[in-house]
Amino acid sequence: MSTAEFFMDNFGRHFVKPSGDVWADVGRVLSSSYPMKSKASMSRMQSGWAIVRPGSATLQLDLDIPVILKSRMTRFEAFASELATWDGAEPRIFMLFDKAPIPANAIFVSVDKRLVRICTKDGAKTEDWTIHPPTVKGAPK
């Protein structure tokens, strides 16, 4: 499965109807606006984060997409928590949203804690979480 297929199967299909061109669909998901929960306004994915897993995804933004889990954690808390419990057996996508959308070509799947890709509007930052493992408040050490 390609990165774009993984993204669309586990996240994007909940936002837009797939067209058959998966990379174009990824771009549409990342640059479109969506209804906000409990508000009449629409919002693009900005100023927040998301984590995509096989079969589920978590989003910090309060978009009205019921099948996507919502979280109030900061990006540091969310990524650290995910990385602390991730066994590396299944891929993840880690995204940080900003005012400008993340381009489709900046989406990467992480499959190993030694090469965790954090997808941003400026590309992907690579972290080796085996050298500096994340710390999570309240988690056993």
N, C-alpha and C positions, 0 to 999 in steps of 0.2 A: 504494500500500500504506500502510495506517495505521501509526502507531507501535506499537500493540498487535499488529498482524499481524506486523510486522517482529520484534518481541520474541519472539513465540511461534514464528515460523518458524525463527529462528536461535538461540534459547536455551530458551525456556519449554517447548517440546514435548518436550525431553529430560528434563524434571522431572515434568510432569503430562500426562495425556491430555487434549487439547483437548476442550472441551465444546460449542464453537460460539459461546459468549459470550466473545469474546477479552479484553475488559477484566476480566471476572470471572476468567478464566484467569490473566491477568497477576497479579492480586491473590493468587490461590492459590499461584502459583509463588513469589512474594516472601514469603509468610507461612507456608508449610508447612515441615516438617522432612524431612530426607533422610538416608540412611545415609552414615556417614563411611567413608572408605577405611581398611582395616586396623583398624577399631574396631567394636565392637558397638553403639555409641551412634548416635543420630540428632542432627542439628543443623540449625538454621535458618540461612539466609544472614545472618551477622552478623560484625562485625569483619573486614572484608575488602573486596575490590573485584571488579568484573567489567567486561569490555569485550565488547560484542556487535558483530560484523561480519557482513556478508552471508556466509552459509555456515559461519561459525565463531564461537566465543566462547572467552574465557579467563577463568578464575576463580581467585582466590587461595586460596579455601577448599578443603580436601581432601575434598570430597564424592565419593562413589562414583558418579559419572556419567561413564562412560568417554569419551563423545564430546566432552565439554567439556575443552578444554586447561587444564592447571594451571600455575600460576606461583608462585614464591617471591618475586618482586619486590615492593617496597613499592608503595603506590598512586602515589607520586610518580614512581618509576622506570617503572612500567607505563604510566601516562598520558603521561609525557614521551616515552617510547619510541614509543608509538602515534602521538602527535601529530607527532613529528619525522619519521615515515615516511609518514604519511597524506597522500594527494594530494587528499583532499576529494571524490573522484569517487563514492565510495559512503558511505552513512550509517554512523554508529557510535552506540552507546549506552554511556555511561560511568556506572558505578554505584559508590557507596560504601556499604557495609553497616555498620550499627551495631546496638546491642541491639534497638532497635525496628525493625520491617520498613519498607522503603520502600513507601509507598502507591502503588497503581497509577497514580493521577493525577499522580505525580511522575516518571513515566517519559517522557523526551523523547529524540528522535532528533537527533543533531548532524549537520549536513550542510555545515558551513562552519567553518573555523578561527577566523573572527571571532566566532562565536556557539557555542562549545562548551558544552553543558549537562552538568554533573556532577550526576547524580540521587542524592538523599540522602533520609533519613527526614523532613527538614524542607522538602523541595521540591527545586528545581534551582538550582544556582549557575551563572551564566553567565560564561564567560571568553573574552577575545579573545586567542587565541594568536598573532595576527599582530603584536601590540604587544609582548608578552613571550613569545617562542617558548621552548618547553621546551629545557632542556639535558640531554643524555644522556651519562653517563660513557662515554668510549671512542668516541663517535660523531664523525665528521668535522665540523668547524665550517664 
